[in-house]
Amino acid sequence: MSLRRRFAQVDVFTSRPFHGNPLAVVLDAEGLSAAEMQRIAHWTNLSETAFVLPPSVAGADYQARIFAREAELPFAGHPTLGTARAVLDAGIAAPRQGQLTMQCAAGIVPVTVDGDNLSFRLPGYTAEPARGAAEVPHALGVPSAIGEIDVIDTGPRWLVARVPDVGRLAPDAPVLQRLIAENRASGITTYSEVGAGEIEARTLFFVQLLIEDPVCGSGNAAVAVHRLRAGRIADGDHYLARQGRHVGRDGEIRVRVEAGGVHIGGQCVRCMEGVLVA
């Protein structure tokens, strides 16, 4: 491991430092092994850490390997935008015709740059009915769910449920953990429709204990797919997703459906920079 590597921490889906969802970014990751990357990701103790490498495919501006605390992910939402912000700020790449191109384990992901606003097109998804769907409301501590409960794979696999009011969740952790495991999911993202063109979301997962993700890009992409499948949105629609107020990290995600693709966007702010010494 090299002794000194540029390091940044970026808050994603917010324009205010210490809000949104934090991402650690190691900007000079060339030469690190997967085991070393995993050890660093475990040490940062954030939901994800991204490692920037030179691209290995034609047309990509940079490569990002994305690690959760315990495993590498093929793709994740807030690391895609946060890494783009860090790469731009560090001068590693510059947009061409308003676009950066990121290489990751899931493939090539274009990132649109529009001033301070960044967005990506979800590279793909699959959807299937959830196992044990009838138990999900009890596991969340709510009287009922609205519509179908699905498992949607947007890179991570998410259980997705629409509920009357996400502010009233009172999870039964053992039951919820069992259902997440039975569905081979990373966690569950719930949402409520709170007004014209606006939803509120909450994402829950387990790392030994139950944790609430401040603002989840892939989870909100899964919500958009869920809403598409339910006929709540259609091609050409856009809306605002709010997430994080229940953990004091208020974030905003801009979601749009364009040419059949789900686009996830928002602002990011760098709140820490320095050198990783190891």
C-alpha positions as CSV (number, residue, x, y, z in Angstrom):
1,M,0.0,0.0,0.0
2,S,1.4,3.4,-0.9
3,L,2.0,5.7,2.0
4,R,0.0,8.7,0.7
5,R,-3.2,8.8,-1.3
6,R,-5.5,11.7,-1.9
7,F,-8.7,11.3,0.0
8,A,-12.1,13.2,0.0
9,Q,-15.4,12.9,1.8
10,V,-18.4,14.1,0.0
11,D,-22.0,14.6,1.2
12,V,-24.3,13.4,-1.5
13,F,-27.9,14.5,-2.3
14,T,-27.4,17.8,-0.5
15,S,-25.9,21.3,-1.1
16,R,-25.2,21.7,2.7
17,P,-22.2,20.1,4.4
18,F,-23.0,17.5,7.1
19,H,-26.4,16.6,5.5
20,G,-27.3,14.0,2.9
21,N,-25.3,10.8,2.7
22,P,-21.5,10.8,3.2
23,L,-19.2,9.0,0.9
24,A,-15.4,8.3,1.3
25,V,-13.4,8.5,-1.9
26,V,-9.8,7.3,-2.3
27,L,-8.7,9.2,-5.4
28,D,-5.4,7.5,-6.0
29,A,-6.3,3.8,-5.6
30,E,-4.0,2.3,-8.2
31,G,-2.0,-0.5,-6.7
32,L,-4.4,-1.3,-3.8
33,S,-5.6,-4.9,-3.7
34,A,-9.2,-5.8,-3.2
35,A,-8.4,-6.9,0.4
36,E,-6.8,-3.5,1.1
37,M,-9.7,-1.7,-0.3
38,Q,-12.1,-3.7,1.8
39,R,-10.1,-3.0,4.9
40,I,-10.1,0.7,4.2
41,A,-13.9,0.6,3.6
42,H,-14.4,-1.2,6.9
43,W,-12.3,1.5,8.6
44,T,-14.1,4.5,7.2
45,N,-17.3,3.0,8.7
46,L,-19.5,4.7,6.1
47,S,-22.1,2.8,4.1
48,E,-19.8,2.9,1.1
49,T,-16.3,3.9,0.1
50,A,-15.2,4.4,-3.5
51,F,-11.8,3.8,-5.0
52,V,-10.8,5.7,-8.2
53,L,-8.6,4.0,-10.7
54,P,-7.6,4.6,-14.3
55,P,-10.2,3.2,-16.7
56,S,-9.6,-0.2,-18.4
57,V,-12.2,0.2,-21.1
58,A,-12.4,2.6,-24.0
59,G,-14.5,5.7,-23.6
60,A,-14.5,5.7,-19.7
61,D,-13.1,8.8,-17.9
62,Y,-12.3,6.8,-14.7
63,Q,-13.0,3.6,-13.0
64,A,-14.7,3.3,-9.6
65,R,-14.7,0.3,-7.3
66,I,-17.4,0.6,-4.7
67,F,-17.1,-1.2,-1.3
68,A,-19.6,-1.4,1.5
69,R,-18.3,-2.2,5.0
70,E,-18.3,-5.9,4.3
71,A,-18.3,-6.5,0.6
72,E,-17.7,-5.0,-2.9
73,L,-20.8,-3.8,-4.8
74,P,-21.2,-3.8,-8.6
75,F,-23.0,-0.5,-8.5
76,A,-24.6,2.0,-6.0
77,G,-26.3,5.3,-6.4
78,H,-24.8,7.8,-4.0
79,P,-21.2,6.6,-4.6
80,T,-21.8,7.2,-8.3
81,L,-22.6,10.9,-7.8
82,G,-20.2,11.4,-4.9
83,T,-17.3,9.9,-6.9
84,A,-18.1,12.1,-9.9
85,R,-18.1,15.2,-7.6
86,A,-14.7,14.2,-6.1
87,V,-13.2,13.4,-9.5
88,L,-14.3,16.8,-10.9
89,D,-13.0,18.7,-7.8
90,A,-9.7,16.9,-8.0
91,G,-9.2,17.6,-11.7
92,I,-9.0,13.9,-12.6
93,A,-11.6,14.2,-15.3
94,A,-13.7,17.0,-17.0
95,P,-17.1,16.6,-18.6
96,R,-17.3,16.2,-22.3
97,Q,-20.5,17.7,-23.7
98,G,-21.9,17.8,-20.2
99,Q,-21.1,14.2,-19.3
100,L,-18.6,12.1,-17.4
101,T,-18.3,8.3,-18.1
102,M,-17.7,6.0,-15.1
103,Q,-16.6,2.4,-15.4
104,C,-17.7,0.2,-12.6
105,A,-18.3,-3.5,-12.1
106,A,-21.9,-3.2,-13.5
107,G,-20.5,-1.6,-16.7
108,I,-20.4,1.9,-18.1
109,V,-22.5,4.5,-16.3
110,P,-22.8,8.0,-17.9
111,V,-23.0,10.8,-15.3
112,T,-24.6,14.1,-16.5
113,V,-23.1,17.3,-15.2
114,D,-25.3,20.4,-15.2
115,G,-23.6,23.0,-13.1
116,D,-23.8,21.8,-9.5
117,N,-26.4,19.1,-10.4
118,L,-25.3,15.6,-11.2
119,S,-27.4,12.7,-12.3
120,F,-27.0,9.1,-13.6
121,R,-29.1,6.8,-15.7
122,L,-29.7,3.5,-13.8
123,P,-27.8,0.9,-15.8
124,G,-30.4,-1.8,-15.4
125,Y,-32.8,-3.5,-13.0
126,T,-34.8,-6.7,-12.4
127,A,-38.0,-7.0,-10.4
128,E,-39.8,-9.9,-8.8
129,P,-42.6,-10.3,-6.1
130,A,-41.3,-10.4,-2.5
131,R,-41.3,-13.6,-0.5
132,G,-43.3,-13.3,2.7
133,A,-44.9,-10.1,1.5
134,A,-47.9,-10.5,3.9
135,E,-45.5,-10.2,6.8
136,V,-43.8,-7.0,5.7
137,P,-46.3,-4.5,7.2
138,H,-46.0,-6.2,10.6
139,A,-42.2,-6.2,10.2
140,L,-42.3,-2.4,9.6
141,G,-44.8,-1.8,12.4
142,V,-47.5,-0.3,10.1
143,P,-51.1,-1.4,9.6
144,S,-50.8,-2.1,5.9
145,A,-48.8,-1.6,2.7
146,I,-50.2,0.0,-0.5
147,G,-50.0,-2.2,-3.6
148,E,-47.5,-4.9,-4.3
149,I,-44.3,-5.4,-2.3
150,D,-41.4,-6.2,-4.7
151,V,-37.7,-7.1,-4.7
152,I,-36.0,-4.8,-7.1
153,D,-32.4,-5.3,-8.1
154,T,-30.7,-2.0,-9.0
155,G,-27.2,-3.2,-8.2
156,P,-28.1,-3.9,-4.6
157,R,-31.3,-5.8,-4.1
158,W,-34.0,-3.9,-2.3
159,L,-37.3,-4.9,-0.8
160,V,-39.6,-2.0,-1.8
161,A,-43.0,-1.2,-0.1
162,R,-45.3,1.8,-0.3
163,V,-46.8,2.7,3.1
164,P,-49.3,5.3,4.2
165,D,-46.7,7.3,6.3
166,V,-43.0,6.5,6.5
167,G,-42.9,8.6,9.6
168,R,-44.8,6.0,11.5
169,L,-42.4,3.0,11.0
170,A,-41.8,1.0,14.1
171,P,-39.8,-2.0,12.9
172,D,-39.8,-5.4,14.5
173,A,-36.1,-5.9,13.9
174,P,-35.9,-9.8,14.1
175,V,-38.8,-10.2,11.7
176,L,-37.5,-7.6,9.3
177,Q,-34.0,-9.1,9.3
178,R,-35.4,-12.5,8.5
179,L,-37.5,-11.2,5.6
180,I,-34.6,-9.3,4.2
181,A,-32.5,-12.5,4.3
182,E,-35.2,-14.6,2.8
183,N,-35.4,-12.3,-0.2
184,R,-31.5,-12.1,-0.5
185,A,-31.9,-8.3,-0.2
186,S,-29.6,-5.6,1.0
187,G,-32.4,-4.0,3.0
188,I,-35.8,-2.4,2.6
189,T,-36.8,1.0,1.1
190,T,-40.2,2.3,2.0
191,Y,-41.9,5.4,0.7
192,S,-45.0,7.5,1.0
193,E,-46.5,9.8,-1.6
194,V,-46.8,13.1,0.3
195,G,-47.9,15.6,-2.4
196,A,-48.0,16.3,-6.1
197,G,-44.6,15.4,-7.5
198,E,-43.1,14.5,-4.1
199,I,-42.4,11.4,-2.0
200,E,-40.7,10.7,1.3
201,A,-38.5,7.6,1.6
202,R,-36.7,5.6,4.3
203,T,-34.2,2.9,3.8
204,L,-33.4,0.3,6.5
205,F,-30.7,-2.4,6.5
206,F,-28.6,-4.5,8.9
207,V,-25.0,-4.5,9.8
208,Q,-25.4,-6.7,12.9
209,L,-27.9,-4.0,14.2
210,L,-30.7,-2.2,12.3
211,I,-29.4,0.9,10.6
212,E,-31.2,3.7,8.7
213,D,-29.4,4.9,5.6
214,P,-29.5,8.7,5.4
215,V,-30.2,9.0,1.7
216,C,-30.1,6.1,-0.7
217,G,-29.6,6.5,-4.4
218,S,-30.1,2.8,-5.4
219,G,-33.0,2.5,-3.0
220,N,-34.7,5.5,-4.6
221,A,-34.0,4.1,-8.1
222,A,-35.8,0.9,-6.9
223,V,-38.7,3.1,-5.7
224,A,-38.9,4.7,-9.1
225,V,-39.1,1.2,-10.7
226,H,-41.7,0.2,-8.2
227,R,-43.8,3.3,-9.1
228,L,-43.4,2.6,-12.8
229,R,-44.6,-1.0,-12.3
230,A,-47.6,0.3,-10.3
231,G,-48.5,2.9,-12.9
232,R,-47.9,5.8,-10.5
233,I,-45.4,7.4,-12.9
234,A,-44.7,7.1,-16.6
235,D,-42.2,8.1,-19.3
236,G,-41.5,11.8,-19.1
237,D,-42.5,12.2,-15.4
238,H,-40.2,13.6,-12.7
239,Y,-40.5,14.1,-9.0
240,L,-38.7,15.0,-5.8
241,A,-37.8,12.3,-3.2
242,R,-37.0,13.5,0.3
243,Q,-35.0,11.3,2.7
244,G,-33.0,11.6,5.9
245,R,-35.0,13.9,8.1
246,H,-35.6,11.1,10.6
247,V,-31.8,10.8,11.2
248,G,-31.1,14.5,10.9
249,R,-29.5,14.3,7.4
250,D,-32.2,15.8,5.2
251,G,-31.4,15.1,1.6
252,E,-33.2,15.6,-1.8
253,I,-33.1,13.3,-4.8
254,R,-34.4,14.4,-8.2
255,V,-35.9,11.5,-10.1
256,R,-37.0,11.5,-13.7
257,V,-38.1,8.9,-16.3
258,E,-36.8,9.5,-19.7
259,A,-36.9,7.3,-22.8
260,G,-37.7,4.3,-20.5
261,G,-34.7,5.0,-18.3
262,V,-34.7,5.9,-14.6
263,H,-32.4,8.9,-13.8
264,I,-31.3,9.8,-10.3
265,G,-29.8,13.2,-9.5
266,G,-29.0,15.7,-6.9
267,Q,-26.2,18.0,-5.6
268,C,-23.1,17.0,-3.7
269,V,-20.7,18.9,-1.5
270,R,-17.1,18.1,-0.6
271,C,-16.7,18.5,3.2
272,M,-13.3,16.9,3.8
273,E,-10.1,16.5,1.8
274,G,-6.7,15.3,2.7
275,V,-4.2,12.4,2.4
276,L,-4.8,8.8,3.4
277,V,-1.6,7.6,5.2
278,A,-1.2,3.9,5.8
